[in-house]
Amino acid sequence: MLIHHKLLEKTVDTDLVFDGTLLKVRKDRALLPNGGISTREWIQHPGACAVVPVFDNGDVMLVQQFRYGTKQVFIEVPAGKIDSGEAPDITATRELEEEVGLICDELIYLGHQYPAIGFSDEILHNYLALNLHEVPDKMDHDEFVEKLRVPFGQAMDWIFDGTINDAKSIIALIMAERKLR
């Protein structure tokens, strides 16, 4: 990977503006490559995982879930934040069981992305789950989702017709589709 060190900025000082249960908001002063100083406001996030569970017959398990920030229901892959001290693969298997009542014999790492590089350090890890087994789901008390099992091809069609418009799910499904070829 090419890194142009002449583009790097250095933190001069940082101020914690908000310390929430999910994220922190910071306001930094940054030293710019030209020697100037600028303000940078950004969100510190613990990271998250997205899982694409694919059954032996080619179906994929998705969820429908209300997202408060946009006030909309989205069709998504199972996903969730990484708990403190938790490895991403553990998060992925935990979310798979909690949200859709599945465990897998094979969990394949697909890669990661940074969903909001302009204002957050959030990293999102993508996984493909195969050889699935159903177990009772363990939904969090404040989480409400509906499971949606569809053929994988249908999920891909939904990406391109706009039915699935959640960025993390689009990326995870495309990565999984490529891996399954």
C-alpha positions in Angstrom: 0.0 0.0 0.0 1.3 3.4 -0.9 1.4 5.8 2.0 2.4 9.4 1.3 3.9 10.5 4.6 3.9 14.1 3.4 0.1 14.0 3.8 0.0 12.9 7.4 -1.4 15.1 10.1 -0.3 15.0 13.8 -2.5 15.5 16.8 -1.5 18.5 18.9 -4.1 18.1 21.6 -7.5 16.4 22.0 -10.6 17.2 23.9 -13.2 14.6 24.8 -16.5 16.4 24.0 -18.9 13.5 24.6 -18.4 10.1 26.3 -21.3 7.8 25.5 -22.1 4.2 25.9 -21.4 3.4 22.2 -19.0 6.1 21.0 -17.0 9.1 22.0 -16.8 12.5 20.2 -13.5 14.3 20.1 -12.3 17.7 19.0 -8.6 17.8 18.2 -6.2 20.4 17.0 -4.1 18.9 14.3 -0.7 19.9 12.8 -1.1 20.0 9.0 1.6 19.0 6.5 2.1 22.7 5.6 2.8 23.6 9.3 -0.7 25.1 9.9 -3.1 24.1 12.7 -6.7 23.0 12.0 -9.6 21.7 14.1 -10.7 18.1 13.6 -14.0 16.8 15.0 -14.3 13.0 14.9 -16.1 10.0 16.4 -14.2 7.3 18.3 -15.9 3.9 17.7 -15.1 0.4 19.1 -15.4 -1.2 15.7 -18.0 -3.7 14.5 -18.5 -7.0 12.5 -20.9 -8.0 9.8 -21.7 -11.6 9.0 -23.1 -13.2 5.8 -24.6 -16.5 6.9 -25.1 -18.8 3.9 -26.9 -22.1 4.2 -25.9 -25.2 2.3 -28.7 -24.7 -0.3 -27.4 -21.2 -1.0 -29.9 -19.2 1.0 -28.7 -16.2 3.0 -30.1 -15.1 6.4 -30.7 -11.3 6.5 -32.5 -9.2 9.1 -34.9 -6.3 8.9 -34.2 -3.7 11.6 -35.3 -0.2 12.5 -32.4 2.3 12.6 -33.0 5.2 14.9 -30.6 7.7 13.2 -32.4 7.5 9.9 -35.9 6.6 11.3 -36.1 3.8 8.7 -36.3 0.0 8.6 -33.4 -1.6 6.7 -32.6 -5.0 5.3 -29.1 -5.9 6.6 -26.7 -8.7 7.3 -26.4 -9.6 11.0 -23.9 -7.2 12.6 -22.9 -5.6 15.8 -20.3 -3.7 17.7 -17.1 -5.2 19.1 -17.3 -5.4 22.9 -14.2 -4.2 24.9 -11.4 -6.8 24.8 -13.3 -9.0 22.3 -11.7 -10.3 19.1 -13.6 -9.6 15.9 -14.3 -13.3 15.1 -15.8 -13.7 18.6 -18.1 -10.7 17.9 -19.1 -12.2 14.6 -20.1 -15.6 16.1 -21.9 -13.9 19.0 -23.9 -11.6 16.7 -24.8 -14.5 14.5 -26.2 -16.4 17.4 -27.9 -13.4 19.1 -29.5 -11.9 16.1 -30.5 -14.9 14.0 -30.1 -18.0 16.1 -27.3 -19.5 14.1 -23.9 -21.0 14.8 -21.4 -22.0 12.2 -18.7 -24.6 11.7 -16.8 -22.4 9.3 -16.2 -18.6 9.7 -14.2 -17.0 6.9 -12.7 -13.6 7.2 -13.5 -11.5 4.1 -11.7 -8.3 4.9 -12.6 -4.9 6.5 -13.6 -1.4 5.6 -13.8 2.0 7.3 -17.4 3.1 6.8 -17.0 6.8 7.6 -13.4 7.9 7.0 -14.3 11.6 7.1 -15.3 11.7 10.7 -14.8 8.3 12.4 -12.2 5.7 13.2 -14.7 2.9 13.0 -13.5 -0.3 11.4 -15.9 -2.9 10.2 -14.8 -6.6 9.8 -16.7 -8.8 7.3 -17.2 -12.5 7.7 -18.8 -15.4 5.7 -20.5 -18.0 7.9 -20.9 -21.5 6.4 -22.1 -24.9 7.7 -24.9 -23.3 9.8 -26.9 -24.8 12.6 -30.0 -23.3 14.1 -30.1 -22.6 17.9 -32.4 -20.4 20.0 -31.6 -16.7 19.3 -30.4 -14.6 22.2 -31.7 -11.2 21.2 -30.6 -8.2 23.4 -33.5 -6.8 25.4 -33.4 -3.5 23.4 -33.0 -5.0 19.9 -35.8 -6.0 17.7 -35.2 -7.7 14.3 -37.1 -9.9 11.9 -35.2 -12.7 10.2 -35.4 -12.9 6.4 -34.1 -16.0 4.7 -33.8 -15.5 0.9 -31.8 -17.1 -2.0 -28.4 -15.4 -2.2 -29.2 -14.3 -5.7 -32.2 -12.4 -4.5 -30.1 -10.6 -1.9 -27.7 -9.6 -4.7 -30.6 -8.4 -6.9 -31.8 -6.3 -3.9 -28.5 -4.5 -3.8 -28.8 -3.4 -7.4 -32.5 -2.5 -7.2 -32.0 -0.4 -4.0 -34.0 -2.7 -1.7 -30.7 -3.3 0.3 -29.2 0.1 0.7 -27.1 -0.3 3.9 -23.4 0.2 3.0 -22.0 -2.5 5.3 -24.4 -5.1 4.0 -23.7 -4.2 0.4 -20.0 -4.6 0.9 -20.3 -7.8 3.0 -22.6 -9.4 0.5 -20.4 -8.5 -2.5 -17.3 -9.8 -0.7 -19.1 -13.0 0.2 -20.4 -13.5 -3.4 -16.8 -13.2 -4.7 -15.5 -15.7 -2.1 -18.3 -18.2 -3.0 -17.4 -18.2 -6.7 
